[in-house]
Amino acid sequence: QMAIIYWIVSIGHRLYYRLNPPKRGLIVTSSQELANQVASKLEIHKKRYRLCECVHYSCPDVKESILAHDVVFMAGVPDTEEGQLEAFCYQNNKSIYLMAELEDVIISTAQSVVLDDMPFLYIHRVEPSPFQVLFKRLMDICISLFGLILFSPVMLIAAIAIKMGDNGPVLFLQQRATITGRIFNMYKFRTMSVAASSEEQQHSATKDDDRITPVGHFLRASRIDELPQLWNVLKGDMSIVGPRPEMLENVNKYTAEVPEFQYRQQMKAGMTGLAQIEGKYNTSPKEKAMLDLIYIEQFSLAMDLKLML
């Protein structure tokens, strides 16, 4: 049955892209660095877009380049020039992708309002309703309780493997920040050596970190090391879905680099979230903050279910 489903999906996938060939793409940017970033993203979606050209926004023939392509990706273009190029693309029926900034995320939920005969964009924070808060909490309790029971054999095996590895502690507790900056102890299975887990040496792990134990490599790769956080969810420290809680030193560091990073603490921290699903190991603090703000601004119970799935 699974083979039949896979076969049908594969045929549908090939048929769709045969009927919808990749669109000719153009990058309009202010720097080579931004152009390379956008080009690397388009390479992942080469069935949808075929990058044909990259031009600087001040190039004299930038409009001729736009007319020769189907879709335009703008990155780092100053506001005045961006507005002019947007108008030109709109006039000539060209699709546009704008690299989002914080103000774009904030305005994404704006409503069009006409006061007398003057159009405005009405921007306001939509807080979760009491029903949404209650339902989300009930969902967290049910899922975390079910998960603790379902994965108890896996957690027991992981605990035995960690103990047999170096006879050190099984769990690792670390202070993290959640909604309104409240501090709590987050639980994880210990994946690093006992020495590396000491308070003095705590800092974010890298991809090939030599502090990680052999058992720890498997626990991290399979995400089994995160399972004890189901207890954090049951206690109410965390939610299943929400902005991922950062180490305290990272919160201070990232907020110094990107002041908007602190906006993530407008919602309870989660085991997973939009930034974890859409992001990568090396997603920058700014991009992580933007993804979490998209989740916060567009929060719904339906989105929570979608992200869980």
C-alpha positions in Angstrom: 0.0 0.0 0.0 2.8 2.4 0.9 4.5 1.5 -2.5 1.3 2.4 -4.4 1.1 5.7 -2.5 4.7 6.5 -3.3 4.3 5.6 -6.9 1.2 7.8 -7.3 2.9 10.7 -5.6 6.0 10.3 -7.8 4.0 10.3 -11.0 2.0 13.4 -9.8 5.3 15.1 -8.9 6.8 14.5 -12.3 3.7 15.4 -14.2 3.3 18.7 -12.2 6.8 19.9 -13.0 6.5 18.8 -16.7 3.3 21.0 -17.0 5.0 23.8 -14.9 8.6 24.2 -16.0 10.9 26.3 -13.8 10.4 30.0 -14.1 13.3 32.2 -15.3 14.6 34.0 -12.2 16.5 37.3 -11.8 18.2 38.5 -8.6 18.3 42.3 -8.0 20.6 43.0 -5.1 23.0 45.5 -3.5 25.9 43.1 -2.8 27.5 39.9 -4.0 27.1 38.4 -0.5 23.3 38.7 -0.6 23.3 37.5 -4.2 25.1 34.3 -3.2 22.7 33.7 -0.3 19.7 34.0 -2.5 21.3 31.9 -5.2 22.0 29.1 -2.7 18.3 29.0 -1.7 17.2 28.9 -5.3 19.5 26.0 -6.0 17.4 23.9 -3.5 14.2 24.9 -5.5 15.7 24.5 -9.0 12.6 22.7 -10.2 10.6 25.8 -9.5 13.1 28.5 -10.5 16.0 28.7 -12.9 18.4 31.4 -12.0 19.4 33.2 -15.2 20.9 36.5 -14.1 22.0 38.6 -11.2 22.2 42.4 -11.4 22.9 45.4 -9.1 19.9 47.5 -8.5 21.7 50.6 -9.8 22.6 48.9 -13.1 21.4 51.1 -16.0 19.6 48.2 -17.8 18.1 46.7 -14.7 14.5 47.2 -16.1 15.4 45.5 -19.3 16.7 42.5 -17.3 13.4 42.4 -15.3 11.4 42.3 -18.6 13.5 39.3 -19.7 12.5 37.2 -16.7 9.4 35.7 -15.1 10.2 36.3 -11.4 12.4 38.8 -9.6 14.1 38.3 -6.2 15.1 41.5 -4.5 17.6 41.5 -1.6 19.1 44.5 0.1 17.7 47.1 -2.3 17.3 50.5 -0.6 13.6 51.5 0.1 13.3 54.2 -2.6 14.8 52.1 -5.4 12.9 49.0 -4.2 9.6 50.9 -4.4 10.4 52.0 -7.9 11.3 48.5 -9.1 8.3 47.0 -7.3 6.0 49.4 -9.3 7.8 48.5 -12.5 7.4 44.8 -11.8 3.7 45.2 -10.9 3.1 47.3 -14.1 4.7 44.5 -16.2 3.1 41.6 -14.4 6.3 40.2 -13.0 6.2 38.1 -9.8 8.4 39.6 -7.0 10.1 38.0 -3.9 11.3 40.6 -1.4 13.8 39.6 1.3 11.8 40.1 4.4 12.8 42.5 7.2 11.3 42.8 10.7 8.9 45.6 9.6 7.6 43.3 6.8 6.8 40.6 9.3 5.0 43.1 11.6 3.0 44.4 8.6 2.2 40.9 7.3 -1.0 40.7 9.4 -2.1 44.3 8.7 -5.7 45.0 7.7 -6.8 47.4 5.0 -9.0 50.1 6.5 -10.6 53.1 4.9 -11.3 56.1 7.2 -13.7 58.3 5.3 -11.9 58.2 2.0 -8.3 57.7 3.2 -6.9 54.1 3.1 -4.8 53.0 6.1 -3.1 49.8 7.1 -4.3 48.8 10.6 -1.5 47.0 12.5 -2.1 45.5 16.0 -1.0 42.5 18.0 -3.6 39.8 18.0 -3.1 38.0 21.3 -4.3 34.4 21.6 -7.8 34.2 22.9 -8.5 32.6 26.3 -10.0 29.6 24.5 -6.8 29.3 22.4 -4.6 29.5 25.5 -6.7 26.9 27.3 -6.9 24.5 24.3 -3.1 24.8 23.6 -2.4 24.0 27.3 -4.7 21.0 27.2 -3.1 19.8 24.0 0.3 20.2 25.6 -0.7 18.1 28.6 -2.3 15.4 26.6 0.5 15.1 24.1 3.4 15.3 26.6 1.7 12.7 28.9 1.1 10.4 26.0 4.6 10.9 24.7 6.2 10.2 28.1 4.3 6.9 28.3 4.8 5.9 24.6 8.6 6.7 24.6 9.3 5.4 28.1 11.1 2.3 26.8 13.2 4.4 24.4 14.1 6.8 27.3 15.0 3.9 29.6 17.3 2.4 26.9 18.9 5.9 26.3 19.4 6.3 30.1 21.1 2.9 30.4 23.3 3.6 27.3 24.5 7.0 28.8 25.2 5.5 32.2 27.2 2.6 30.6 29.1 5.0 28.4 31.0 6.9 31.1 29.1 6.3 34.4 28.1 10.0 34.5 24.7 11.6 35.1 21.9 10.7 32.7 20.2 14.0 32.5 21.6 17.5 31.8 19.8 20.5 33.2 20.4 23.9 31.8 18.8 27.3 32.4 16.8 28.6 29.5 14.5 31.6 29.0 10.8 31.4 28.1 7.9 33.8 27.9 8.6 37.3 29.4 12.1 36.2 30.0 11.2 33.8 32.8 14.0 31.4 33.6 13.5 27.6 34.0 15.6 24.4 34.0 15.3 22.5 30.7 15.9 18.8 30.8 17.9 16.9 28.2 19.7 13.6 28.0 23.4 14.3 28.5 25.2 14.0 25.2 28.6 15.5 26.1 31.3 14.3 28.3 30.9 15.0 32.1 33.7 17.6 32.0 32.1 19.4 29.0 28.7 19.5 30.8 30.1 21.6 33.7 28.9 25.1 34.1 32.2 26.6 33.1 32.3 25.0 29.6 28.7 25.3 28.5 28.3 26.9 25.1 26.4 25.9 22.0 27.5 22.7 20.3 28.9 22.8 16.7 28.2 20.3 14.0 31.4 18.2 14.7 31.9 19.0 18.3 34.5 16.7 19.9 32.8 17.2 23.3 29.9 14.9 22.2 30.2 11.3 23.3 29.6 8.4 20.9 26.2 7.7 22.5 25.5 11.4 22.4 26.0 11.5 18.6 23.3 9.0 18.1 20.9 10.7 20.6 21.4 14.1 18.9 21.0 12.7 15.4 17.8 10.9 16.3 16.6 13.8 18.6 16.1 11.3 21.4 18.1 13.7 23.6 15.2 16.1 23.5 12.5 13.6 24.9 13.0 14.6 28.6 11.6 18.0 27.6 8.2 16.4 27.5 8.4 16.7 31.3 9.0 20.4 30.9 5.9 20.6 28.7 3.8 18.7 31.3 5.0 21.0 34.0 4.1 24.1 32.0 7.6 25.4 31.5 7.4 24.8 27.7 4.8 24.1 25.0 5.1 21.5 22.3 5.2 24.3 19.7 6.8 27.7 20.3 10.1 29.6 19.9 12.9 27.3 20.9 14.4 28.4 24.2 18.0 29.6 23.9 20.8 29.4 26.4 20.9 32.5 28.5 24.3 33.6 27.2 23.0 33.2 23.6 20.0 35.3 24.4 22.2 38.2 25.5 24.6 37.7 22.7 22.0 37.5 19.9 19.9 40.4 21.4 23.1 42.6 21.2 23.5 41.6 17.5 19.7 41.6 16.7 17.6 43.7 19.2 14.5 42.1 17.8 15.6 38.7 19.0 14.0 39.4 22.4 10.6 39.6 20.7 10.6 35.8 20.6 9.9 35.8 24.3 6.3 37.1 23.7 5.2 33.5 23.6 6.0 30.4 25.7 9.1 28.5 24.5 8.5 25.2 22.6 10.1 21.9 21.9 9.8 22.7 18.2 8.7 25.7 16.1 8.7 27.3 12.7 12.4 28.2 13.0 13.3 24.6 13.8 11.3 23.2 10.9 12.2 25.7 8.3 15.6 26.6 9.6 18.9 24.8 9.5 21.8 24.1 11.8 23.5 27.4 10.7 20.4 29.6 10.5 21.5 33.1 11.7 20.0 34.7 14.8 18.2 37.3 12.6 16.6 34.7 10.4 15.6 32.6 13.5 14.0 35.7 15.1 12.1 36.4 11.8 10.8 32.9 11.6 9.7 32.9 15.2 8.0 36.3 14.8 6.1 35.0 11.8 4.8 32.2 14.0 3.9 34.6 16.8 2.2 37.1 14.5 0.3 34.4 12.6 -0.4 32.1 15.6 -3.3 29.7 15.3 -4.1 26.3 16.7 -4.2 25.0 13.1 -0.6 26.2 12.6 0.4 24.4 15.8 -1.1 21.1 14.5 0.5 21.6 11.1 4.0 22.2 12.7 3.6 19.1 14.9 2.8 17.0 11.9 
